[in-house]
């Protein structure tokens, strides 16, 4: 049985739920969030600091968002004896974290590909943020993962980003170092003793009065690189509560990944078309 609530003013999700569910402990609410039981305007939200707007509908369901079942299948974009690439849906972790160890793409794909007599082992080649959809690559052995990783600096990593406002000029390069904050779990832009080089190229493909669709390519691959760089530019990704303003989905999609095949040494490209709910944001 689900409970539906309505935000009457701007608020943050966890305090909002605590106020409207006074009999629930914070721990219980967090567990429901982590299990994928909380929806905002019909879309699953797992972040406790998700920003609510006036009029948003919040639903707390008894049933988890992701279930381990034979009916749930991840879309496999490419597979061979060494590699498997999937089209990761938004809202799904790439791998386990300290707080969430059950529902993530690696576990779901491993279960999907395994049989009782032939269990499959997988190693992540890279990761996508939970709310980023698109191409995610796994290797079937440590050796294959390391072989791809050795050439990772040469890999082609192309994303689509929908941002607030319209960059002027419409194309450019952001060459700003990034460093990880200890307290706020944010990636910061600028010089710092622990800052690492980060380079992001962008080009506007389409724009409206309030938003723009960008093609983004990464020369480096730092955590939250696109999100932090575009926010620094003054055009945060739509729906990004951490670096901009929250919304029903984050406007970031991993469109294309190109890399050297570890066995044949030929160039391999995997692409995931942008989903409809992403394109709806523009």
C-alpha positions in Angstrom: 0.0 0.0 0.0 1.4 3.4 -0.9 1.1 6.9 0.6 0.8 10.0 -1.5 1.8 13.4 -0.2 1.9 16.9 -1.8 4.6 19.5 -1.3 3.1 22.9 -0.5 6.5 24.7 -0.6 10.1 24.2 -1.5 11.6 21.6 0.7 14.2 18.8 0.9 12.9 15.2 0.6 14.1 13.6 3.9 12.9 16.4 6.2 9.6 16.6 4.2 9.0 12.8 4.7 9.9 13.0 8.4 7.4 15.9 8.8 4.6 14.1 7.0 5.4 10.6 8.4 5.9 11.4 12.1 5.6 7.8 13.2 8.5 6.8 10.9 12.1 6.9 12.1 14.8 8.6 9.9 16.4 5.1 9.5 13.1 3.7 8.2 12.7 6.5 5.7 16.3 6.2 4.5 15.8 2.5 4.0 12.7 3.2 1.8 14.7 5.7 -0.2 17.6 3.3 -0.7 15.2 0.5 -1.7 13.7 2.6 -4.4 10.3 3.0 -2.8 10.0 6.8 -3.0 8.7 8.5 -6.1 8.5 12.2 -6.9 6.0 13.1 -9.7 6.0 9.4 -10.7 9.8 9.2 -11.0 11.9 7.1 -8.5 14.2 9.2 -6.3 16.8 7.7 -3.9 18.6 10.8 -2.8 17.6 12.1 0.7 18.6 15.7 -0.3 16.4 15.8 -3.4 14.9 19.2 -3.7 11.1 19.4 -3.8 9.2 22.2 -5.5 5.8 23.5 -4.5 3.1 21.1 -6.0 5.4 18.1 -6.3 3.6 14.8 -5.6 5.6 12.4 -3.4 4.6 8.8 -3.2 6.0 6.2 -0.8 5.4 2.7 -2.0 5.7 -0.6 -0.1 7.3 -2.3 -3.1 10.9 -1.7 -4.1 11.8 -0.1 -7.5 14.2 -2.8 -8.5 13.4 -6.5 -8.0 15.6 -9.5 -8.6 13.4 -11.5 -10.9 13.6 -13.3 -14.2 11.3 -10.7 -15.7 13.8 -7.8 -15.1 16.3 -7.6 -17.9 19.0 -5.0 -18.5 19.5 -4.0 -22.2 22.7 -5.6 -23.5 24.2 -3.4 -26.2 27.3 -5.5 -26.9 28.9 -8.7 -25.6 31.8 -11.0 -26.4 33.9 -13.4 -24.4 35.7 -10.4 -22.7 33.3 -7.6 -22.5 29.6 -6.8 -21.9 28.1 -3.3 -22.5 24.6 -2.4 -21.2 22.3 0.6 -21.5 22.1 1.5 -17.8 18.7 3.0 -16.8 18.8 6.1 -14.7 18.2 5.6 -11.0 20.3 2.4 -10.9 23.7 2.3 -9.3 26.6 1.0 -11.4 28.1 -1.1 -8.6 27.6 -1.6 -4.8 28.4 1.2 -2.4 29.0 1.0 1.4 25.3 1.8 2.1 23.7 -0.1 -0.8 25.0 -3.5 -1.7 22.0 -5.3 -3.3 20.4 -3.5 -6.2 23.0 -2.3 -8.7 23.8 -2.9 -12.4 26.7 -5.3 -11.8 24.6 -7.6 -9.6 21.6 -7.5 -11.9 23.6 -8.2 -15.0 25.6 -11.0 -13.3 22.3 -12.7 -12.3 20.9 -12.2 -15.8 23.9 -13.8 -17.6 24.5 -16.6 -15.2 23.1 -20.1 -15.1 23.2 -22.6 -12.2 26.0 -24.5 -14.0 27.8 -21.5 -15.4 28.0 -18.5 -13.0 29.3 -15.3 -14.6 31.8 -13.0 -13.0 32.0 -9.3 -14.0 34.4 -6.4 -13.3 33.4 -2.8 -13.9 35.5 -1.0 -16.5 34.1 2.4 -15.5 31.1 3.8 -13.7 28.2 6.1 -14.3 26.4 8.2 -11.6 23.2 6.7 -10.4 21.0 9.2 -12.2 23.0 9.1 -15.5 21.7 6.7 -18.1 23.6 5.2 -21.0 26.5 3.0 -22.0 28.1 1.1 -19.1 31.0 -1.4 -19.7 31.9 -4.5 -17.8 34.7 -7.1 -18.3 34.4 -10.8 -17.7 37.9 -11.1 -16.3 40.4 -8.9 -14.4 42.8 -9.3 -17.3 40.3 -7.9 -19.8 39.4 -5.0 -17.5 43.1 -4.1 -17.0 43.7 -4.4 -20.8 40.9 -1.9 -21.5 42.0 0.3 -18.6 45.6 0.5 -20.0 44.2 2.4 -23.0 41.4 4.2 -21.2 43.0 7.6 -21.7 42.5 7.1 -25.5 38.9 6.1 -25.1 36.1 8.2 -26.7 33.5 9.2 -24.1 30.6 11.1 -25.5 27.7 12.3 -23.4 24.5 14.3 -24.0 23.7 16.9 -21.5 20.7 19.2 -21.1 21.7 22.3 -19.2 20.1 25.4 -17.8 20.5 28.4 -20.1 22.4 28.5 -23.4 26.2 28.7 -23.4 27.7 31.6 -25.3 29.8 30.8 -27.3 27.9 27.6 -28.1 31.1 25.4 -28.1 34.3 25.4 -26.1 36.6 23.6 -23.7 36.6 23.7 -19.9 40.2 23.1 -18.7 39.8 23.4 -14.9 41.2 21.0 -12.2 38.8 19.2 -9.9 39.1 18.1 -6.3 36.9 16.2 -3.9 35.5 17.9 -0.8 35.7 15.8 2.4 32.6 17.1 4.1 30.1 18.0 1.4 30.8 15.1 -1.0 30.9 17.6 -3.8 33.6 17.9 -6.5 35.0 21.4 -6.5 36.6 23.3 -9.4 39.8 25.2 -9.1 43.3 25.0 -7.8 43.9 22.9 -4.7 46.8 20.7 -3.4 44.7 17.6 -4.3 43.3 18.9 -7.5 43.6 16.8 -10.7 43.6 17.9 -14.3 40.2 17.7 -16.0 39.3 18.7 -19.5 35.7 18.8 -20.9 34.7 19.7 -24.5 31.2 20.8 -25.3 29.1 21.8 -28.3 25.5 23.0 -28.4 23.3 20.9 -30.6 19.9 22.5 -29.9 18.6 25.2 -27.7 15.4 26.9 -26.4 15.1 30.1 -24.5 15.8 28.4 -21.2 17.7 25.2 -22.0 20.3 23.7 -24.3 21.2 20.2 -25.5 25.0 19.7 -25.5 27.3 17.1 -26.9 30.0 16.6 -24.3 33.3 14.7 -24.8 35.7 13.9 -22.0 39.4 14.2 -22.4 39.8 13.0 -18.8 37.3 11.0 -16.7 37.1 12.5 -13.2 34.2 11.8 -10.8 31.2 14.2 -11.5 33.4 15.9 -14.1 30.7 17.0 -16.5 28.3 18.0 -13.7 30.9 20.1 -11.9 32.4 21.7 -15.0 29.1 22.7 -16.5 27.9 24.2 -13.2 31.2 26.1 -13.0 30.5 27.4 -16.5 27.1 28.7 -15.2 25.0 26.1 -17.0 24.3 23.3 -14.6 22.8 20.0 -15.8 19.0 20.0 -15.5 17.7 18.0 -12.6 21.1 17.9 -10.8 20.3 18.7 -7.2 24.0 18.5 -6.1 25.4 21.1 -8.5 22.2 23.0 -9.6 18.5 22.5 -9.1 16.8 19.1 -8.6 14.1 17.8 -10.9 12.2 14.8 -12.2 15.3 13.4 -13.9 18.9 14.5 -14.5 19.7 15.6 -18.0 22.8 13.5 -18.5 23.1 10.5 -20.8 26.2 8.4 -21.8 25.7 8.3 -25.6 28.7 6.6 -27.0 31.8 4.8 -25.8 34.7 4.0 -28.1 37.8 2.0 -27.1 40.4 -0.5 -28.2 39.2 -4.1 -28.0 41.6 -5.9 -25.7 41.8 -9.1 -27.8 41.6 -7.9 -31.5 43.1 -4.5 -30.8 40.6 -3.0 -33.2 38.5 0.1 -32.4 35.1 -0.8 -30.9 32.2 1.7 -30.5 29.1 1.1 -28.5 26.1 3.6 -28.5 22.9 3.9 -26.6 20.3 6.3 -28.0 18.9 8.9 -25.6 15.6 7.7 -24.0 12.4 9.6 -24.5 12.2 10.9 -20.9 15.7 12.5 -21.4 14.7 14.2 -24.7 11.5 15.4 -23.1 13.6 17.7 -20.9 14.5 20.0 -23.8 
